[in-house]
Amino acid sequence: MWKYISKSVLLLAVAVAICCVIYPLALLAVGQAVFPFQANGSLLKGPDGAVVGSKLIAQPFTKDEYFQPRPSAASYDASASASSALAASNYALRDRVARTLGPIVNYKNGPKAGKPVAPDVEGWFQKDVYQGNPHIVAQWADQHNSLASAWVTGDPAHGPYVDNWAKAHPAIVAQFKKDNPGTPEPKAPDLAVVFFKDFSAAHPGQFPSAVTKPGADGKPVTTIEPVKDGSDIQSTFFAMWREDHPDVELQDVPGDYATASGSGLDPHITLQNAEFQLDRVASKWAADTKRDPASVRQEIRQILLSNASAPFGGLTGEKMVNVLEVNLKLRTQYGAPPQ
């Protein structure tokens, strides 16, 4: 009996030594000796030598001096890789894409060819008429209840703002409770639609948005105030403006500029997408460095072309650029952007 047990224990020890010690150490040795960059996470370093990220994982860039990656349903969180899982018919997807397009899309032809539609979206919004009816904000909230509720929960300052409104308008809240007996104690998101309807009546052609101003002590203070222009107007109401202007031709926008990847972490964008962003990036660097915009644009375009490649050595697919690598090239070329 002991003879069989000892052989089994010996076999187990050998298997553990091979599978849990020798094999992992062999992989570690080969990886560090032959593929050290890939084995350590494909990490990239900035000009100061500090690690700034992995070339395999997208990260957000907010400054206009840099190229921006594809939108991410995972908020660029590598521990939560995911797609939006929204069908093409889902209004939430349509709204997200429209919000991306509003501030950046341009006219395709006519007297305004090449110019952005954003100022016209603001002008249309300020007239406060949609589909021939007044109160754009009220119609937006009534047609898209989930978007109105999402606005309330989308920013820590929005909920308290609606709560304060509810305290100042007890009659409207009482009527809501009467109309919705299943919600006897409504929270701020529950009141989103009636809040926006009242706001629209009190502030025609305006929308509640965060406004930052110097406080009494000189430090910036952010409050929610009615606004009639800005990125919130351009993005939130672009879809409604488009419905009011169906015959206007707009320039095409690269698909990967407005749609998220399946993982939400795709580090690459198409060369077409990068060239679409080129004018913004080049003009900003030209202003920062006080150089000729045309020459800066040509330099950055050359950086894109030299870093663009298609899969399988160019045998298939579109040319792609790695956003982090290209932005590091810009940082090396022009230094750090102003704070």
Secondary structure, 3 states (H helix, E strand, C coil): CHHHHHHHHHHHHHHHHHHHHHHHHHHHHHHHHHCHHHHCCCEEECCCCCEEEECCCCCCCCCCCCCCCCCCCCCCCHHHCCCCCCCCCCHHHHHHHHHHHCCCCEECCCCCCCCECHHHHHHHHHHCEECCEECHHHHHHHHCHHHHHHHHHCCCCHHHHHHHHHHHCHHHHHHHHHHCCCCCCCCCHHHHHHHHHHHHHHCCCCEEEEEEEECCCCCEEEEEEEECCCHHHHHHCHHHHHHHCCCCCECCCCHHHHCCCCCCCCCEEEHHHHHHHHHHHHHHHHHHHCCCHHHHHHHHHHHHHHHCECHHHHCCCCCEEEHHHHHHHHHHHHCCCCC
